[in-house]
Amino acid sequence: MEFKNLKVILILISSFWFVDLVNAENPLLYVLPSNLNKLVNEPFEIEVRIDPNERKICAVEGKIVFEKIFCQKITLGKNIIAQTSPSCENPYFLLGIPGCTTNDTLLFTVTLKGEALGLGILNFTEVDIIGEGKSISSNFAGGNYTLVSPCSCGEWSDWRNKNCGEGTCSSTQRLQIRTRTCTPSGCDIETQYKCIEDSSCIPRYPAEEEKIEEETPVEQTTGTELEQATENEKVEKPEKGTFQKIILPEIPQQSLLATLAMAWKEFTKSPLLMTLTILSLVSLVIIGMKEWQLRRKKK
């Protein structure tokens, strides 16, 4: 009795496993591509196809379901016979395949468009895949389509200076950067960089300290001090008010006789000077003689 119960259980388990195996190999109604990112209001096409999975397919029945996505146009595939052709207004279809097929076959294409951001879905309902006179599957797989806004970017900002040698710049170059904002974020380039030559990036060594000379106070020189200056020195007053000494070339000393000879030479060059000198000497002689006579009379 227990053996019979165990046999029944094994038969039931085997039956479920066989059903699952058959379902795994059943024909499939599906869309291609099944996932896509598209811009809002940008039309795109998907294909609705049948995969027989090595079974013979003669007809396919079903209805298209649109969620947050809009049908623009439906076009039947080549050699497909429509008992009921799908349309955007009435998406139900009943399609025949001449001579049946065991190959993956295009049934129709659908042109879609999303009008709002988010996830648009194309799916099926009431699916019936028909073989030679009988239904053999109702499997299907829809598609998910992410709708994004068109890329819109603002104006570039002005170039802004960054550090010398930053990024890919050399030590003598300065990095500059500018930015802009795009919607949706990251849909286009939002940051640009460039390196420019900048003289301020060149290393500079500390300059030698400049020596500042203090201004020399003005010294007051009296007339007596000027008179006491030696014959070989001459005091001049510079424009800035400081006194500087100019050293004159030294004159060699001469004998008295040589000096008198030079003086006589200069004296004889001027007749007027000679005349005045002679008159002066004569006057001195006369005055001297009168003084001598007066002294004799007093004695």
C-alpha positions as CSV (number, residue, x, y, z in Angstrom):
1,M,0.0,0.0,0.0
2,E,2.8,2.4,0.9
3,F,4.7,1.4,-2.3
4,K,1.6,2.4,-4.4
5,N,1.3,5.8,-2.7
6,L,5.0,6.5,-3.3
7,K,4.5,5.6,-7.0
8,V,1.6,8.0,-7.3
9,I,3.7,10.8,-5.8
10,L,6.6,10.2,-8.2
11,I,4.2,10.2,-11.1
12,L,2.8,13.6,-10.0
13,I,6.3,15.1,-9.6
14,S,7.3,13.8,-13.0
15,S,4.2,15.3,-14.5
16,F,4.9,18.8,-13.1
17,W,8.5,18.6,-14.2
18,F,7.4,17.6,-17.7
19,V,4.9,20.4,-17.9
20,D,7.6,22.9,-16.9
21,L,9.9,21.5,-19.5
22,V,7.2,21.8,-22.2
23,N,6.5,25.4,-21.1
24,A,10.2,26.3,-21.2
25,E,10.2,25.2,-24.9
26,N,6.9,26.8,-25.8
27,P,6.8,29.4,-28.6
28,L,7.2,33.0,-27.5
29,L,5.7,36.3,-28.7
30,Y,8.2,39.1,-27.9
31,V,9.5,42.6,-28.9
32,L,12.9,43.7,-30.1
33,P,14.5,45.7,-28.6
34,S,13.0,45.0,-25.2
35,N,14.9,47.9,-23.5
36,L,15.8,51.3,-24.8
37,N,16.5,54.9,-23.7
38,K,14.8,57.5,-25.9
39,L,14.2,61.2,-25.8
40,V,10.7,62.5,-25.1
41,N,8.8,63.2,-28.3
42,E,11.4,61.3,-30.4
43,P,9.7,58.6,-32.5
44,F,11.3,55.1,-32.5
45,E,10.4,51.7,-33.9
46,I,10.2,48.2,-32.2
47,E,9.5,44.8,-33.8
48,V,6.9,42.3,-32.7
49,R,8.2,38.8,-33.4
50,I,7.3,35.2,-32.8
51,D,9.9,32.6,-31.7
52,P,8.6,29.1,-32.5
53,N,11.2,27.3,-30.3
54,E,11.3,24.5,-32.9
55,R,7.5,24.3,-33.0
56,K,5.4,24.9,-36.1
57,I,3.5,28.2,-35.8
58,C,0.5,28.9,-38.1
59,A,-1.3,31.9,-36.4
60,V,-0.9,34.4,-33.6
61,E,-3.6,36.2,-31.7
62,G,-3.4,39.0,-29.1
63,K,-3.7,42.6,-28.2
64,I,-1.1,45.3,-27.7
65,V,-1.2,47.3,-24.4
66,F,0.5,50.7,-24.3
67,E,1.5,52.3,-20.9
68,K,2.8,55.9,-20.9
69,I,3.8,55.5,-24.5
70,F,1.9,56.4,-27.6
71,C,1.4,54.4,-30.8
72,Q,2.2,56.3,-34.0
73,K,2.0,53.6,-36.7
74,I,1.8,49.8,-37.1
75,T,3.1,48.1,-40.2
76,L,2.6,44.4,-41.0
77,G,5.7,42.2,-41.7
78,K,6.4,40.6,-45.1
79,N,4.1,37.6,-46.1
80,I,1.9,38.0,-43.0
81,I,-1.8,37.5,-43.6
82,A,-4.1,39.6,-41.4
83,Q,-7.5,38.3,-40.5
84,T,-7.6,41.3,-38.2
85,S,-4.8,43.8,-38.6
86,P,-3.7,45.8,-35.6
87,S,-3.9,49.6,-35.6
88,C,-3.1,52.4,-33.1
89,E,-6.8,52.9,-32.6
90,N,-7.6,49.2,-32.2
91,P,-4.4,47.2,-31.3
92,Y,-6.1,43.7,-31.4
93,F,-4.6,41.4,-34.0
94,L,-5.2,37.9,-35.5
95,L,-2.4,37.1,-38.0
96,G,-1.7,34.0,-40.1
97,I,1.6,32.7,-41.4
98,P,1.3,31.1,-44.9
99,G,2.4,27.5,-44.8
100,C,3.2,27.8,-41.1
101,T,6.8,28.3,-39.9
102,T,9.4,27.0,-37.5
103,N,11.6,30.1,-37.9
104,D,11.8,33.3,-35.9
105,T,9.4,35.6,-37.8
106,L,8.6,39.3,-37.9
107,L,4.9,39.9,-37.4
108,F,4.7,43.7,-37.5
109,T,6.6,46.9,-36.5
110,V,5.2,49.6,-34.2
111,T,6.3,53.2,-34.3
112,L,6.2,54.7,-30.8
113,K,6.7,58.1,-29.1
114,G,6.9,59.1,-25.5
115,E,5.5,62.4,-24.4
116,A,6.5,62.5,-20.8
117,L,9.6,61.6,-18.7
118,G,9.6,58.2,-17.2
119,L,9.2,54.5,-18.2
120,G,7.0,53.6,-21.2
121,I,5.9,50.0,-21.5
122,L,4.6,48.0,-24.4
123,N,3.0,44.7,-23.5
124,F,0.4,42.1,-24.6
125,T,-2.8,40.5,-23.5
126,E,-5.1,37.8,-24.7
127,V,-2.2,36.0,-26.4
128,D,-2.8,32.7,-28.2
129,I,-0.1,31.1,-30.4
130,I,-1.7,28.5,-32.7
131,G,0.0,25.5,-34.3
132,E,-1.5,23.0,-36.7
133,G,-5.2,23.3,-35.7
134,K,-4.6,23.9,-31.9
135,S,-3.3,26.4,-29.4
136,I,0.2,25.6,-28.3
137,S,1.3,28.6,-26.2
138,S,0.3,31.9,-24.7
139,N,3.8,33.1,-23.6
140,F,4.9,36.6,-24.3
141,A,7.5,39.3,-23.3
142,G,7.0,43.0,-23.5
143,G,9.4,45.9,-23.6
144,N,10.4,48.7,-21.3
145,Y,11.5,52.1,-22.7
146,T,13.1,54.9,-20.6
147,L,12.1,58.3,-21.8
148,V,14.4,61.3,-21.0
149,S,14.2,64.9,-21.9
150,P,16.2,66.3,-24.9
151,C,19.6,67.6,-23.9
152,S,19.6,71.3,-23.4
153,C,22.7,73.2,-22.3
154,G,23.2,76.8,-21.2
155,E,25.9,79.3,-22.2
156,W,29.5,78.6,-21.2
157,S,30.8,80.6,-18.2
158,D,34.0,82.8,-18.5
159,W,37.3,81.1,-18.2
160,R,38.4,81.1,-14.6
161,N,42.1,80.8,-13.5
162,K,43.2,77.9,-11.3
163,N,46.7,77.0,-10.0
164,C,49.9,76.8,-11.9
165,G,50.8,73.2,-12.9
166,E,47.4,71.9,-11.9
167,G,45.8,69.0,-13.9
168,T,47.8,68.2,-17.1
169,C,49.4,71.7,-17.2
170,S,53.2,72.1,-16.9
171,S,54.8,74.1,-14.1
172,T,54.9,77.2,-16.3
173,Q,51.3,76.9,-17.3
174,R,48.1,77.9,-15.5
175,L,45.0,75.8,-15.6
176,Q,41.7,77.5,-16.7
177,I,38.2,76.1,-16.4
178,R,34.8,76.9,-17.6
179,T,31.4,75.3,-17.0
180,R,27.8,75.1,-18.2
181,T,24.7,73.4,-17.0
182,C,22.9,70.7,-19.2
183,T,19.5,69.2,-18.8
184,P,19.3,66.3,-18.1
185,S,22.5,66.4,-16.2
186,G,25.4,64.7,-18.0
187,C,23.8,64.6,-21.4
188,D,26.6,66.7,-22.9
189,I,30.0,68.1,-21.9
190,E,29.5,70.5,-18.9
191,T,33.1,71.2,-18.0
192,Q,36.1,72.2,-20.2
193,Y,39.8,72.7,-19.2
194,K,42.8,74.3,-20.9
195,C,46.3,75.2,-20.1
196,I,47.7,78.7,-20.9
197,E,51.3,80.1,-20.6
198,D,51.5,82.4,-17.7
199,S,54.7,84.4,-16.8
200,S,53.6,84.5,-13.2
201,C,54.0,80.7,-13.1
202,I,57.8,81.0,-13.8
203,P,59.8,80.6,-10.5
204,R,61.5,83.8,-9.4
205,Y,64.5,84.0,-7.1
206,P,64.6,86.8,-4.4
207,A,66.3,89.9,-5.9
208,E,69.3,91.4,-4.1
209,E,68.4,93.9,-1.6
210,E,69.0,97.4,-2.8
211,K,71.3,99.6,-0.7
212,I,69.7,102.9,0.2
213,E,72.2,105.6,0.9
214,E,71.2,108.1,3.5
215,E,71.4,111.6,2.4
216,T,74.4,113.5,3.7
217,P,73.5,116.6,5.7
218,V,74.6,119.9,4.1
219,E,77.7,121.3,5.8
220,Q,77.9,125.1,6.2
221,T,81.4,126.3,5.1
222,T,82.4,129.8,6.3
223,G,84.4,132.2,4.2
224,T,87.3,131.7,6.6
225,E,87.3,128.0,6.0
226,L,87.3,128.6,2.3
227,E,90.3,130.9,2.6
228,Q,92.1,128.3,4.7
229,A,91.8,125.7,1.9
230,T,95.2,124.7,0.6
231,E,96.3,125.9,-2.8
232,N,96.0,122.3,-4.1
233,E,92.4,121.9,-3.0
234,K,89.2,123.6,-4.2
235,V,85.9,123.3,-2.5
236,E,82.8,123.1,-4.7
237,K,79.1,123.0,-3.7
238,P,77.3,120.3,-5.6
239,E,73.7,120.8,-6.8
240,K,72.3,118.4,-4.2
241,G,73.9,120.5,-1.3
242,T,76.8,118.2,-0.3
243,F,80.4,119.4,-0.5
244,Q,82.9,117.5,-2.5
245,K,86.6,118.1,-2.8
246,I,88.2,118.3,-6.2
247,I,91.9,117.5,-6.1
248,L,93.9,119.8,-8.4
249,P,97.1,118.7,-10.0
250,E,100.0,119.5,-7.7
251,I,102.3,122.4,-9.0
252,P,106.0,121.8,-8.4
253,Q,107.8,124.5,-6.4
254,Q,110.1,126.9,-8.3
255,S,113.0,129.2,-7.2
256,L,112.5,132.9,-6.5
257,L,114.6,133.9,-9.4
258,A,112.6,131.7,-11.8
259,T,109.4,133.2,-10.4
260,L,110.6,136.8,-10.9
261,A,111.6,135.9,-14.4
262,M,108.2,134.6,-15.2
263,A,106.5,137.6,-13.6
264,W,108.8,140.0,-15.7
265,K,107.9,138.1,-18.8
266,E,104.2,138.6,-18.2
267,F,104.8,142.2,-17.1
268,T,106.5,143.2,-20.3
269,K,103.6,141.9,-22.4
270,S,101.3,144.9,-21.3
271,P,102.6,148.4,-22.2
272,L,100.0,150.0,-20.0
273,L,100.9,148.0,-17.0
274,M,104.6,148.9,-17.6
275,T,103.8,152.6,-17.8
276,L,101.7,152.5,-14.6
277,T,104.4,150.6,-12.8
278,I,107.1,153.1,-13.8
279,L,105.0,156.0,-12.7
280,S,104.3,154.4,-9.4
281,L,108.0,153.7,-8.8
282,V,108.9,157.4,-9.8
283,S,106.2,158.6,-7.3
284,L,107.6,156.4,-4.5
285,V,111.1,157.7,-5.2
286,I,110.0,161.4,-5.1
287,I,108.0,160.8,-1.9
288,G,111.0,159.1,-0.4
289,M,113.3,161.9,-1.1
290,K,110.9,164.5,0.4
291,E,110.6,162.5,3.6
292,W,114.4,162.3,3.8
293,Q,114.7,166.0,3.4
294,L,112.2,166.7,6.1
295,R,114.0,164.5,8.5
296,R,117.3,166.3,7.9
297,K,115.7,169.7,8.5
298,K,114.3,168.5,11.9
299,K,117.7,167.3,13.0
